Amino acid sequence: MEELEHPRWCDRAHCTATGPRPGYRAGETGYHRSAPVAVEDVPGLADVIFDRELNPLVAHLSQPAPPWDPVTLLNVGTAADPACLSLPTARALAALHTLGALLASAAADQPPEGSVW
């Protein structure tokens, strides 16, 4: 069996990817996963409150291991629901670009950071 290649961002401590084996069954090969990062600037969403100690909001990358298509996903969620939001990275980048443009328009109406009104 050939050795499984991991993406550079894959953190082996969080990776569940394995190579396909004879007699393979769906779901056996797992996912490449990055280390999670805390998203601390979001206090809550809908009726969910995020707490750094009890219920942190975290994000990580994942990619299914072969034989599945190597689509890299951005997953955002909590310990209870780690993929509450799951988007292919290209779609996540497009969404961030749209949000960035919206925030830039708001920032244009604000005084520079650190200034006094």
C-alpha positions in Angstrom: 0.0 0.0 0.0 1.4 3.4 -0.9 2.0 6.0 1.8 -0.8 8.6 2.2 0.3 12.2 1.3 -0.9 14.9 3.7 -1.5 18.6 2.8 1.0 20.9 4.3 -1.6 22.4 6.6 -2.6 18.9 8.0 -1.9 18.5 11.7 -1.2 14.9 12.4 -2.5 15.2 15.9 -6.0 16.1 14.5 -5.8 14.1 11.2 -8.0 11.0 10.9 -7.0 10.2 7.3 -6.0 6.7 6.3 -5.3 5.1 2.9 -8.0 2.9 1.4 -7.6 -0.8 2.1 -8.9 -3.9 0.4 -12.5 -4.4 1.3 -12.9 -0.6 1.7 -16.2 0.7 3.0 -17.5 4.3 2.7 -16.3 6.6 5.4 -13.3 4.5 6.4 -10.6 6.8 5.1 -11.3 9.9 7.4 -10.1 13.5 6.9 -7.0 15.5 6.8 -7.5 18.2 9.5 -5.7 21.3 10.5 -5.2 22.3 14.1 -8.3 24.3 15.2 -8.0 28.0 15.7 -10.1 30.0 18.2 -12.3 32.7 16.7 -12.6 34.9 19.8 -14.0 38.1 18.3 -17.5 36.6 17.8 -19.4 36.6 21.1 -22.5 34.8 19.8 -24.6 33.8 16.9 -28.4 33.4 16.9 -29.1 31.9 20.3 -25.7 30.4 20.9 -23.2 32.2 23.2 -19.5 31.5 22.7 -17.3 31.3 25.7 -13.5 30.9 25.5 -13.5 28.2 28.2 -16.9 26.5 28.0 -18.1 26.8 24.4 -15.4 28.4 22.1 -16.0 29.2 18.5 -13.3 27.4 16.5 -12.3 26.9 12.8 -10.3 24.3 11.1 -9.6 23.0 7.6 -10.5 19.5 6.5 -10.1 17.5 3.3 -11.4 14.0 2.7 -8.8 11.3 2.2 -8.6 9.4 -1.1 -10.5 8.0 -2.9 -12.8 11.1 -2.4 -12.2 14.4 -4.2 -9.6 16.4 -2.4 -11.9 19.4 -1.8 -10.6 21.5 1.1 -13.3 22.8 3.4 -13.3 25.6 6.0 -15.3 24.3 9.0 -16.5 26.7 11.8 -18.3 25.6 14.9 -18.0 24.5 18.5 -16.9 21.4 20.3 -20.5 20.1 20.1 -20.9 21.0 16.5 -17.5 21.4 14.8 -18.9 21.8 11.3 -21.8 24.2 12.0 -20.6 26.1 8.9 -18.7 24.1 6.3 -17.7 25.7 3.0 -15.2 24.8 0.2 -12.3 27.2 0.7 -13.0 29.0 -2.6 -16.5 29.8 -1.5 -15.3 30.8 2.0 -12.7 33.2 0.4 -15.5 34.7 -1.8 -17.7 35.2 1.2 -14.8 36.8 3.1 -14.1 39.1 0.2 -17.8 40.2 0.2 -17.8 40.8 3.9 -14.4 42.6 3.7 -15.9 45.0 1.1 -18.9 45.7 3.3 -16.6 46.3 6.3 -14.4 48.6 4.3 -17.4 50.7 3.4 -18.3 51.0 7.1 -14.6 51.8 8.0 -14.6 54.6 5.4 -17.2 56.4 7.5 -15.3 56.0 10.8 -12.4 58.1 12.1 -9.0 56.3 12.1 -8.6 53.7 14.8 -7.2 55.3 18.0 -8.4 58.8 17.2 -10.7 60.7 19.5 -14.0 62.0 18.2 
